[in-house]
Amino acid sequence: MKPNQQDCLTCPKCGSTNFSEDEFRQYTVHASALPGGGLSPSNESRHVKICMCGHPMPVGALARFDEVGKGFQESLDLAWQHLEKRNPDKILAELARDFVTRREFNELTGRLDGLQAILGQARGKDTDTPVPG
């Protein structure tokens, strides 16, 4: 039986209903002469569903909410904060505050051309000659 679209888990960022389930662990680093031998898992794994857009889904109530569980939740929170910083809409909004649009640029250029013509007339010069600035 095919699940109803309303019953499916949905990504809050993109609306997708398709996910990958990945396993996450913390690793400790220690001295080792072997390649990769200096890493060892420090706790049991945690499974998280990752949307196709890369957004990690919130986990339900963790079975153990001890220091390991708190650390895992903190890692998820950091990942969400990082993704929010990379949000294209947020980046565009930040850029829009710092830059002018083409329409604004053309409008300002027209105003400057008008001011240049007024200055040229006031000085009795040709209006096509740039006014030194």
Residue frames relative to the residue before (quaternion, step in Angstrom):
aa qw qx qy qz dx dy dz
M 1.0000 0.0000 0.0000 0.0000 0.00 0.00 0.00
K 0.3942 -0.7240 0.5240 0.2143 3.55 -0.84 1.03
P 0.4373 -0.7083 0.4772 0.2816 3.62 -0.83 0.95
N 0.5327 -0.6080 0.4945 0.3194 3.52 -1.18 0.70
Q 0.5722 -0.6149 0.4186 0.3453 3.61 -0.95 0.88
Q 0.6564 0.5182 -0.3159 0.4482 3.61 1.01 -0.75
D 0.6612 0.5096 -0.3037 0.4591 3.61 1.16 -0.51
C 0.5839 0.6114 -0.3624 0.3922 3.59 1.23 -0.38
L 0.5336 -0.5707 0.5195 0.3461 3.51 -1.27 0.57
T 0.1032 -0.8102 0.5769 0.0153 3.59 -0.84 0.99
C 0.4664 -0.6729 0.5050 0.2732 3.55 -0.97 0.91
P 0.4146 -0.7251 0.4872 0.2549 3.62 -0.79 0.94
K 0.6516 0.5285 -0.3160 0.4430 3.62 1.19 -0.38
C 0.8454 0.1425 -0.0391 0.5132 3.59 0.73 -1.05
G 0.5003 -0.6824 0.4120 0.3380 3.60 1.22 -0.24
S 0.4279 0.7100 -0.4622 0.3149 3.60 1.26 0.03
T 0.2520 -0.7547 0.5840 0.1607 3.54 -1.22 0.53
N 0.6060 0.5302 -0.3598 0.4713 3.60 1.24 0.33
F 0.0152 -0.8156 0.5740 -0.0709 3.53 -0.83 1.08
S 0.3027 -0.6665 0.6395 0.2351 3.46 -1.42 0.26
E 0.2420 -0.7441 0.5943 0.1858 3.56 -1.03 0.67
D 0.0708 -0.8194 0.5687 -0.0133 3.54 -0.60 1.19
E 0.3834 -0.7119 0.5529 0.2012 3.50 -1.24 0.63
F 0.0878 -0.8032 0.5891 0.0098 3.56 -0.84 1.00
R 0.0231 -0.7699 0.6376 -0.0144 3.54 -1.15 0.80
Q 0.3877 -0.6326 0.5946 0.3097 3.51 -1.33 0.28
Y 0.1676 -0.7804 0.5960 0.0879 3.55 -1.12 0.70
T 0.2535 -0.7291 0.6113 0.1745 3.52 -1.17 0.64
V 0.3241 -0.7316 0.5722 0.1797 3.53 -1.18 0.68
H 0.0897 0.7735 -0.6236 0.0691 3.56 -0.96 0.91
A 0.6467 -0.5425 0.3711 0.3870 3.55 -1.22 0.46
S 0.1639 0.7604 -0.6154 0.1273 3.55 -1.02 0.88
A 0.4272 -0.7028 0.5118 0.2484 3.55 -1.07 0.74
L 0.6452 0.5283 -0.3163 0.4522 3.60 1.20 -0.38
P 0.5363 -0.6100 0.4586 0.3606 3.61 -1.03 0.68
G 0.8301 0.1407 -0.1371 0.5219 3.57 -0.80 1.01
G 0.5295 0.6554 -0.4015 0.3591 3.59 1.23 -0.11
G 0.6158 0.5743 -0.3396 0.4191 3.57 1.23 -0.25
L 0.6525 0.4697 -0.3188 0.5020 3.59 1.27 0.11
S 0.0967 0.7767 -0.6210 0.0410 3.53 -1.00 0.78
P 0.5301 -0.6338 0.4480 0.3414 3.58 -1.00 0.78
S 0.2671 -0.7955 0.5278 0.1314 3.54 -0.92 0.93
N 0.8005 0.1159 -0.0913 0.5809 3.60 1.21 -0.09
E 0.6578 -0.4800 0.3736 0.4443 3.56 -1.27 0.02
S 0.5742 -0.6123 0.4219 0.3426 3.53 -1.20 0.47
R 0.2195 -0.7195 0.6427 0.1455 3.50 -1.35 0.45
H 0.2730 -0.7588 0.5724 0.1484 3.56 -1.00 0.83
V 0.0203 -0.7873 0.6153 -0.0353 3.53 -0.91 1.01
K 0.3575 -0.6979 0.5756 0.2318 3.54 -1.04 0.79
I 0.1337 -0.7780 0.6129 0.0346 3.54 -0.91 1.06
C 0.4068 -0.7154 0.5180 0.2334 3.55 -0.79 1.06
M 0.6473 -0.5145 0.3973 0.3981 3.55 -1.28 0.35
C 0.6570 0.4987 -0.3134 0.4707 3.61 1.14 -0.52
G 0.5956 -0.5970 0.3460 0.4113 3.59 1.28 -0.09
H 0.5212 0.6480 -0.4075 0.3774 3.58 1.27 -0.09
P 0.3149 -0.7354 0.5594 0.2170 3.61 -0.74 0.99
M 0.3986 -0.7220 0.5159 0.2316 3.55 -0.89 0.95
P 0.5484 -0.5986 0.4499 0.3722 3.59 -1.06 0.62
V 0.3745 -0.7012 0.5544 0.2464 3.53 -1.06 0.72
G 0.5406 -0.6001 0.4732 0.3518 3.53 -1.18 0.56
A 0.7499 -0.3178 0.2607 0.5184 3.56 -1.19 -0.29
L 0.3904 -0.7249 0.5169 0.2344 3.55 -0.73 1.05
A 0.5538 -0.6259 0.4378 0.3314 3.53 -1.00 0.89
R 0.7697 0.1163 -0.0798 0.6226 3.58 1.04 -0.79
F 0.0661 -0.7942 0.6031 0.0340 3.52 -0.70 1.01
D 0.2349 0.7477 -0.5659 0.2562 3.51 0.73 1.18
E 0.7950 -0.2634 0.1986 0.5091 3.61 -1.16 -0.45
V 0.6347 0.5216 -0.3325 0.4632 3.60 1.01 -0.78
G 0.6758 0.4905 -0.2864 0.4697 3.58 0.90 -0.91
K 0.6397 0.5119 -0.3246 0.4726 3.59 1.02 -0.78
G 0.6464 0.5210 -0.3165 0.4589 3.57 0.97 -0.83
F 0.6407 0.5186 -0.3182 0.4683 3.55 1.03 -0.81
Q 0.6587 0.4975 -0.3064 0.4740 3.59 0.94 -0.87
E 0.6272 0.5273 -0.3347 0.4654 3.60 1.03 -0.75
S 0.6322 0.5247 -0.3281 0.4662 3.59 1.03 -0.77
L 0.6415 0.5080 -0.3201 0.4774 3.59 0.98 -0.82
D 0.6473 0.5192 -0.3207 0.4568 3.59 0.93 -0.87
L 0.6467 0.5108 -0.3156 0.4704 3.60 0.98 -0.82
A 0.6379 0.5192 -0.3264 0.4658 3.58 1.01 -0.81
W 0.6549 0.5011 -0.3166 0.4688 3.61 0.95 -0.83
Q 0.6396 0.5172 -0.3297 0.4634 3.60 0.97 -0.81
H 0.6495 0.5153 -0.3161 0.4611 3.58 0.97 -0.85
L 0.6577 0.5018 -0.3122 0.4670 3.58 0.94 -0.85
E 0.6284 0.5371 -0.3387 0.4494 3.59 1.02 -0.74
K 0.6339 0.5280 -0.3288 0.4597 3.59 1.04 -0.75
R 0.7182 0.4319 -0.2364 0.4918 3.57 1.12 -0.71
N 0.3779 0.7420 -0.4774 0.2807 3.60 1.26 0.04
P 0.4587 -0.7189 0.4414 0.2792 3.64 -0.56 1.10
D 0.6410 0.5211 -0.3423 0.4477 3.61 0.94 -0.75
K 0.6559 0.5025 -0.3091 0.4708 3.58 0.99 -0.81
I 0.6383 0.5204 -0.3231 0.4663 3.59 0.99 -0.84
L 0.6593 0.5028 -0.3098 0.4653 3.62 0.93 -0.87
A 0.6380 0.5205 -0.3300 0.4616 3.60 1.01 -0.78
E 0.6510 0.5030 -0.3155 0.4730 3.59 1.01 -0.80
L 0.6546 0.5008 -0.3120 0.4726 3.60 0.97 -0.79
A 0.6341 0.5476 -0.3332 0.4326 3.58 1.00 -0.79
R 0.6241 0.5314 -0.3469 0.4558 3.60 1.12 -0.57
D 0.7501 0.4309 -0.2088 0.4561 3.59 1.06 -0.76
F 0.7716 0.3050 -0.1556 0.5360 3.61 1.16 -0.44
V 0.4361 -0.6666 0.5320 0.2871 3.55 -1.26 0.45
T 0.4836 -0.6327 0.5136 0.3195 3.54 -1.22 0.47
R 0.6687 -0.4773 0.3675 0.4358 3.57 -1.26 0.24
R 0.6337 0.5290 -0.3317 0.4566 3.59 0.98 -0.81
E 0.6662 0.4877 -0.3033 0.4757 3.60 0.92 -0.88
F 0.6287 0.5357 -0.3266 0.4594 3.59 1.03 -0.82
N 0.6740 0.4878 -0.2939 0.4705 3.59 0.87 -0.95
E 0.6371 0.5258 -0.3219 0.4626 3.58 1.01 -0.80
L 0.6802 0.4774 -0.2850 0.4778 3.60 0.92 -0.89
T 0.6215 0.5332 -0.3387 0.4633 3.59 1.03 -0.75
G 0.6476 0.5165 -0.3093 0.4671 3.57 1.00 -0.84
R 0.6542 0.5039 -0.3121 0.4697 3.57 0.97 -0.81
L 0.6513 0.5078 -0.3131 0.4689 3.58 0.99 -0.82
D 0.6244 0.5258 -0.3356 0.4702 3.58 1.02 -0.78
G 0.6466 0.5166 -0.3115 0.4669 3.58 1.01 -0.82
L 0.6610 0.4945 -0.3030 0.4762 3.58 0.96 -0.84
Q 0.6252 0.5341 -0.3295 0.4640 3.58 1.06 -0.76
A 0.6472 0.5095 -0.3155 0.4712 3.59 1.00 -0.80
I 0.6424 0.5162 -0.3220 0.4660 3.60 0.97 -0.82
L 0.6587 0.4968 -0.3108 0.4720 3.59 0.96 -0.86
G 0.6369 0.5314 -0.3235 0.4553 3.58 0.99 -0.80
Q 0.6626 0.4910 -0.3001 0.4794 3.58 0.96 -0.84
A 0.6484 0.5233 -0.3199 0.4510 3.57 0.99 -0.82
R 0.7163 0.4108 -0.2428 0.5091 3.58 1.09 -0.66
G 0.4546 -0.7091 0.4291 0.3262 3.56 1.29 -0.10
K 0.4979 0.6464 -0.4256 0.3913 3.55 1.14 0.57
D 0.6591 -0.4612 0.4142 0.4258 3.51 -1.41 0.14
T 0.4403 -0.7227 0.4675 0.2555 3.60 -0.82 0.95
D 0.6204 0.5384 -0.3593 0.4430 3.63 1.18 -0.26
T 0.5928 0.5611 -0.3780 0.4369 3.59 1.21 -0.28
P 0.4447 -0.7013 0.4792 0.2841 3.59 -0.73 0.99
V 0.3930 -0.6910 0.5597 0.2342 3.53 -1.08 0.83
P 0.4395 -0.6930 0.4853 0.3017 3.62 -0.72 0.97
G 0.1833 -0.8116 0.5495 0.0761 3.50 -0.91 0.91
